[in-house]
Amino acid sequence: MNIAILTFEGFNELDSFIAFGILNRMRNSGWNIQITCPTDKVTSMNGVTIEAQQRLEYANTADVVLFGSGINTRDIANDDSILNRLKLDSQKQVVCAQCSGTLLLAKLGLLGDLPACTDLTSKPWVIEAGIEVLNQPFSAKDNIATAGGCLSSQYLATWIIAKLAGEEPASSAIYYVSPVGEKEKYVEHCLSVVSPFVSNFK
């Protein structure tokens, strides 16, 4: 299972790294999670510079593509030199977006007429792109999922694992990262958010 976490210049660390950490709980099952960038290095909104594990084109053949957000998303959404490098197919790939990453899904025509989730700052831009914005942290239909708010990346990761591997592995991954003393409650909550959007739940 190859997963590309799209991470652009000015990226939000929480979006890319929380999902990266949770999804890597599945590496012993053969999951391969890669920070995927348009350039060799990108610097976050708070000044953290990282090296790309994969270049952007890796997303075109990945099983799962997750768009992170950042402070430059509006510029990226209007940059054909970046967007034209992406050839995604939601019929064959699972495609997700976090916060302003939803704007990129809209610009790429991947959302169609689906309503979507995003953060409050990005909401006007997503609406301007012709997408109905939901007042909830997570939504999914078929192979497309969106989340709104930095910490909602946990829901994207939970949904991806639950959809592709089942409820038990998803529960185990969230249990590992959840706060001590709150683990059962935390797992229950995460599953309750994503379970309406996962057909293989009990």
C-alpha atoms as one frame of an Amber mdcrd trajectory, in Angstrom:
protein
   0.000   0.000   0.000   1.709   3.180  -1.189   0.530   6.429   0.401   1.599
   9.912  -0.694   1.187  12.760   1.789   1.370  15.859  -0.389   3.406  18.480
   1.418   4.016  21.879  -0.150   6.084  24.958   0.632   4.563  26.660   3.682
   2.987  23.397   4.844   1.216  22.898   8.159   3.291  20.454  10.204   0.264
  19.050  12.019  -1.458  18.036   8.800   1.467  16.178   7.294   3.145  14.735
  10.370   0.165  13.568  12.436  -1.231  11.594   9.514   2.286  10.348   8.697
   2.804   9.100  12.252  -0.557   7.362  12.574  -0.470   5.758   9.132   3.025
   4.426   9.799   1.525   2.214  12.490   0.643   0.067   9.451   4.180  -0.266
   8.089   4.473  -3.844   9.410   1.529  -4.666   7.157   3.459  -3.434   4.138
   2.174   0.123   4.066   4.648   2.609   2.620   3.949   6.221   3.627   5.935
   8.913   1.833   6.150  12.680   2.311   5.689  13.823  -1.266   6.683  17.316
  -2.422   6.993  19.354  -5.625  10.635  20.161  -4.819  13.534  18.412  -3.084
  12.988  20.442   0.094  10.058  22.369   1.539   9.828  24.674   4.555   6.803
  24.676   6.848   4.722  27.660   7.908   6.742  27.695  11.136  10.165  27.417
   9.531  10.867  23.672   9.644  12.676  22.517   6.490  12.360  18.883   5.420
  13.569  16.779   2.522  11.010  15.163   0.264  10.887  11.384   0.344   9.236
  11.417  -3.070   8.633  13.967  -5.796   5.106  15.031  -6.678   4.623  12.561
  -9.544   4.765   9.710  -7.035   1.177  10.606  -6.138  -0.024   9.595  -9.603
   0.641   5.916  -8.927   0.042   5.852  -5.156  -2.871   3.894  -3.726  -3.736
   6.753  -1.367  -3.100  10.478  -1.825  -3.503  12.877   1.079  -3.334  16.622
   0.441  -2.013  18.546   3.420  -2.582  22.263   3.892  -0.432  25.318   4.380
  -0.144  29.061   4.077   0.585  28.983   0.333  -2.341  26.833  -0.795  -4.156
  29.635  -2.624  -1.037  30.316  -4.673  -0.558  26.610  -5.371  -4.189  26.348
  -6.475  -3.407  28.865  -9.223  -0.041  27.393 -10.193  -0.511  25.154 -13.218
   3.171  24.211 -13.146   2.394  22.292  -9.945  -1.176  21.126 -10.522  -0.475
  19.840 -14.035   2.000  17.375 -12.545  -0.858  15.607 -10.771  -2.902  13.033
 -12.703  -5.126  11.490 -10.059  -8.068   9.127 -10.488 -10.500   8.781  -7.593
 -11.973   5.679  -9.237  -8.675   3.888  -8.684  -7.111   5.859  -5.832  -8.228
   6.960  -2.386  -7.906  10.755  -2.352  -8.094  12.830   0.836  -7.576  16.439
   1.829  -6.955  18.327   5.030  -8.079  21.942   5.539  -6.933  24.109   2.617
  -5.947  20.949   0.761  -9.666  20.716  -0.017  -9.224  23.746  -2.257  -6.690
  21.796  -4.312  -9.131  18.909  -4.698 -11.703  21.397  -5.958  -9.257  22.981
  -8.403  -8.304  19.551  -9.745 -11.981  18.709 -10.302 -11.859  15.746  -7.945
 -14.752  16.786  -5.715 -17.358  17.229  -8.423 -20.561  18.215  -6.629 -19.592
  16.606  -3.313 -19.860  18.771  -0.195 -16.602  18.904   1.711 -14.885  19.832
   4.969 -12.189  22.455   5.420 -10.862  24.828   8.051 -12.537  28.164   8.813
  -9.823  30.237   7.132 -10.076  28.267   3.892 -13.876  28.054   3.890 -14.483
  31.192   1.751 -11.953  30.029  -0.858 -13.508  26.579  -1.098 -16.983  28.084
  -1.422 -15.663  30.415  -4.119 -14.423  27.317  -5.946 -18.037  26.108  -6.062
 -17.973  23.597  -3.203 -20.528  23.389  -0.386 -18.636  23.434   2.916 -19.930
  21.285   5.762 -19.839  22.377   9.393 -18.222  19.171  10.621 -14.696  17.796
  11.037 -14.836  14.935   8.551 -16.773  13.673   5.565 -16.235  10.965   2.965
 -17.938   9.316   0.045 -16.565   6.390  -1.920 -12.830   7.094  -2.355 -12.810
  10.784  -1.432 -12.500  12.192   2.095 -12.010  15.691   3.492 -11.335  17.016
   6.982 -11.385  20.445   8.572  -9.171  21.685  11.406  -5.540  20.766  12.114
  -6.281  17.982  14.584  -8.865  16.398  12.306  -5.936  14.719  10.522  -6.466
  11.898  13.030  -9.860  11.265  11.430  -8.375  11.066   7.942  -5.783   8.564
   9.142  -8.402   6.528  11.025 -10.686   6.464   7.990  -7.916   5.428   5.604
  -6.871   2.524   7.835 -10.450   1.464   8.560 -11.430   1.626   4.894  -8.435
  -0.306   3.605  -7.589  -2.626   6.487 -10.592  -2.751   8.801 -11.820  -1.497
  12.159  -9.377  -3.433  14.360  -6.172  -2.029  12.791  -7.672   1.462  12.869
  -8.524   1.092  16.546  -5.031  -0.199  17.307  -3.319   2.700  15.526  -5.380
   5.330  17.339  -5.009   3.534  20.669  -1.229   3.741  20.352  -1.127   7.514
  19.793  -3.960   8.542  22.100  -3.363  10.105  25.548  -2.829   7.826  28.533
  -5.926   7.615  30.692  -8.132   8.541  27.730  -7.304   5.760  25.284 -10.595
   3.868  25.214 -12.605   7.075  25.089 -10.342   8.506  22.394 -10.583   5.429
  20.182 -14.350   5.332  20.607 -14.631   8.968  19.584 -12.420   8.661  16.503
 -14.302   5.613  15.322 -17.640   7.306  15.913 -16.605  10.171  13.627 -15.499
   7.997  10.705 -17.751   4.935  11.067 -20.714   6.434   9.161 -18.384   6.698
   6.160 -16.879   3.186   6.276 -18.897   0.378   4.746 -16.884  -2.452   6.346
 -17.568  -1.408   9.946 -19.686  -3.713  12.096
